[in-house]
């Protein structure tokens, strides 16, 4: 199949793309290679992806509709995995515009292309952050998530609402994934696992 993976140089997008490439699918990645964290990590992931003949990268922002449309035409995707976003809860407090641009405008751009071209499936990344201050454990999909406590969470909840609306109006099969703290090889350096391990190795307390 032809599969479009946004955020292909990101941690989750990278592993997803590698899995698909190993299965023999053609993957067109879309990523802006931003510097939210050390870009060296993204370059390392791209080196792996570029070793596959069935991988191509289109560099661009989600809010850049023209570049995104060109990437879509080039990919002609059977399925779309939308894993690109401006990540980070704390960063959204000091850089709100980045979240509105990528996570709201960018999401609208990609789902409009889905509506127009009707791929077989649309899978997108939501976040466990949508549970906000929910104190009922364990979390479940049927819990109320109407009270996000960060702008990042609010943008992800918005994505879920828009996707649900589009699915209802245009019969678009879509699946939102509420990722929790994902970790593993090539993981983001700003995630808890890396922070905790570094502090532990330095015999420093872990702030909570």
C-alpha positions in Angstrom: 0.0 0.0 0.0 0.9 3.7 -0.3 0.9 5.2 3.2 1.3 8.8 4.3 2.9 9.2 7.7 3.1 12.7 9.1 5.7 13.2 11.8 7.8 10.5 10.3 11.0 11.9 11.8 9.4 12.0 15.3 9.7 9.1 17.8 6.4 7.4 17.2 6.2 8.3 13.5 9.7 6.9 13.0 8.9 3.5 14.5 5.6 3.3 12.7 7.2 4.1 9.4 10.0 1.5 9.9 7.4 -1.2 10.7 5.5 -0.4 7.5 8.6 -0.2 5.4 9.7 -3.7 6.7 6.3 -5.0 5.6 7.0 -3.7 2.1 4.7 -0.8 1.9 5.6 2.5 0.3 5.8 5.2 2.9 5.9 9.0 2.2 6.8 10.8 5.3 5.9 14.4 6.1 7.9 16.4 8.8 9.1 19.9 9.4 12.2 18.7 11.3 11.7 21.5 13.9 14.0 22.1 16.8 11.5 21.6 19.7 14.2 19.2 21.0 17.7 18.5 19.6 17.3 18.0 15.8 20.1 15.4 16.0 17.6 12.8 17.1 15.5 13.4 14.0 18.5 13.2 11.8 19.4 9.8 13.3 16.0 8.5 12.7 16.0 9.8 9.1 19.3 8.0 8.4 17.5 4.8 9.2 14.4 5.7 7.2 16.5 6.8 4.2 18.1 3.4 4.1 14.8 2.0 2.7 14.2 2.4 -1.0 10.4 2.5 -0.4 10.7 5.7 1.8 10.5 9.3 0.7 10.4 12.4 2.9 8.6 15.6 2.1 9.7 18.5 4.4 7.0 20.9 5.4 4.7 22.4 8.1 1.2 21.1 8.6 -0.2 24.6 8.3 1.5 24.9 4.9 -1.5 23.7 2.9 0.2 23.9 -0.6 3.2 21.7 0.5 0.9 19.3 2.3 -1.3 19.0 -0.8 1.7 18.3 -3.0 2.9 15.6 -0.6 -0.6 14.1 -0.7 -0.6 14.0 -4.5 2.9 12.5 -4.5 1.9 9.8 -2.0 -1.6 9.0 -3.3 -2.2 7.3 0.0 -4.4 4.3 0.7 -4.1 5.0 4.4 -3.1 8.1 6.4 -1.3 8.0 9.8 -1.3 11.5 11.2 1.3 11.5 13.9 2.7 15.0 13.5 1.9 17.7 16.1 3.5 20.2 18.3 4.2 18.1 21.4 4.8 19.0 25.0 2.5 20.2 27.8 4.8 22.8 29.4 5.9 24.2 26.1 2.3 25.1 25.3 2.2 27.5 28.2 5.0 29.7 26.7 4.5 29.0 23.0 0.7 28.8 22.5 0.8 29.9 18.8 2.9 26.9 17.8 0.0 24.6 19.1 -2.8 26.5 17.4 -0.8 26.5 14.1 0.2 22.8 14.1 -2.4 21.1 16.1 -5.5 23.0 15.1 -4.8 24.6 11.7 -2.6 21.7 10.7 -5.1 19.1 11.7 -7.9 20.8 9.8 -5.7 20.8 6.7 -5.0 17.1 6.9 -8.6 16.0 7.6 -9.9 18.2 4.8 -7.6 16.3 2.4 -9.0 13.1 3.9 -12.5 14.3 3.3 -11.6 15.2 -0.3 -9.7 12.1 -1.3 -11.3 9.4 0.9 -8.4 7.1 1.8 -9.3 3.7 3.3 -8.5 4.8 6.9 -7.4 7.8 8.9 -5.5 7.2 12.1 -4.4 10.2 14.2 -2.5 10.8 17.4 -4.5 12.2 20.3 -3.0 12.2 23.8 -3.6 10.9 27.4 -3.4 14.6 28.3 -7.1 14.9 27.3 -8.0 13.2 30.6 -6.9 16.4 32.3 -7.5 16.4 36.1 -9.6 13.2 35.9 -9.1 11.3 39.2 -10.9 8.1 38.3 -8.5 5.3 37.6 -7.8 3.5 35.4 -8.7 5.9 32.6 -11.1 4.6 29.9 -12.4 5.8 26.6 -15.9 6.5 28.0 -14.8 8.9 30.7 -15.6 12.6 30.5 -12.7 14.5 28.9 -14.3 17.9 28.7 -12.0 19.7 31.1 -8.4 19.8 29.7 -5.9 21.5 32.0 -3.3 22.6 29.3 -3.5 24.2 25.9 -1.8 21.1 24.4 -4.6 18.9 25.8 -7.2 21.3 24.5 -5.8 21.1 21.0 -5.9 17.3 21.2 -9.4 17.2 22.4 -10.3 19.5 19.6 -8.8 17.0 17.1 -11.0 14.3 18.6 -14.1 16.4 18.2 -13.3 17.5 14.6 -12.5 13.9 13.6 -15.8 12.7 15.2 -17.7 15.4 13.4 -16.1 14.6 10.0 -16.7 10.9 10.5 -20.4 11.5 11.1 -20.8 14.0 8.2 -18.7 12.4 5.6 -18.5 8.7 6.6 -14.8 8.9 7.2 -13.4 5.9 9.2 -11.0 7.4 11.7 -9.2 6.2 14.9 -7.7 8.5 17.5 -5.0 7.1 19.7 -4.6 8.5 23.2 -0.9 7.9 23.7 0.5 7.9 27.3 4.2 8.3 28.0 5.7 6.3 25.2 9.3 5.3 25.4 11.9 3.2 23.7 14.9 3.3 21.3 15.3 6.8 19.6 12.9 8.2 22.1 12.5 12.0 22.8 15.1 13.3 25.2 12.5 15.5 27.0 10.4 12.5 28.1 10.2 11.4 31.8 12.2 8.2 31.3 15.3 10.1 30.1 14.9 12.8 32.8 14.5 10.3 35.6 17.4 8.1 34.4 19.7 11.0 34.1 18.9 12.3 37.6 19.2 8.9 39.1 22.6 8.4 37.5 23.7 11.7 39.0 22.3 10.8 42.5 19.9 13.8 42.3 16.3 13.9 43.5 13.5 13.6 40.9 11.2 16.6 41.1 7.5 15.7 41.0 
